[in-house]
Amino acid sequence: MTSHHSAQTMKPATAAKKLGVYLEATPAEFREGVVSRDELNALQADPPEWLRQLRRDGPHPRPVVASKLGVSISGLARGGVTEALTTEQIEALKQDEPEWLQKERATQAEVRKETARLKERDAERARRADA
């Protein structure tokens, strides 16, 4: 009896998420098929021009937009940003620095600070428990 090995595949939406690109901006042949693990690895190792351009210029998916602006995805929604943005639009927001962006960046900084404090507290507790 021979073992049949089938290639692991994923939906285009999953592959786009893993590649950090906005699905609707990808070529039709990418959106309409399935992507194998090997194809995904090849795209990551040697991205074609369309992928390099999307990563550089956008439009970018919300997680990438949030990261580039230094806010959470929820912060984007609170700020009224619900669509994918291009790199140019992100840079314009950074330049304009609207009030919502300032507020969300401050909130994100507080979250990071609190996370670091909790991590340090837990590490200290672990050190005491080991002693």
Summary of the structure (lengths in Angstrom):
residues: 131
radius of gyration: 20.2
end to end distance: 56.6
largest distance: 66.8
contacts: 334
relative contact order: 0.10
helix: 69%
strand: 5%
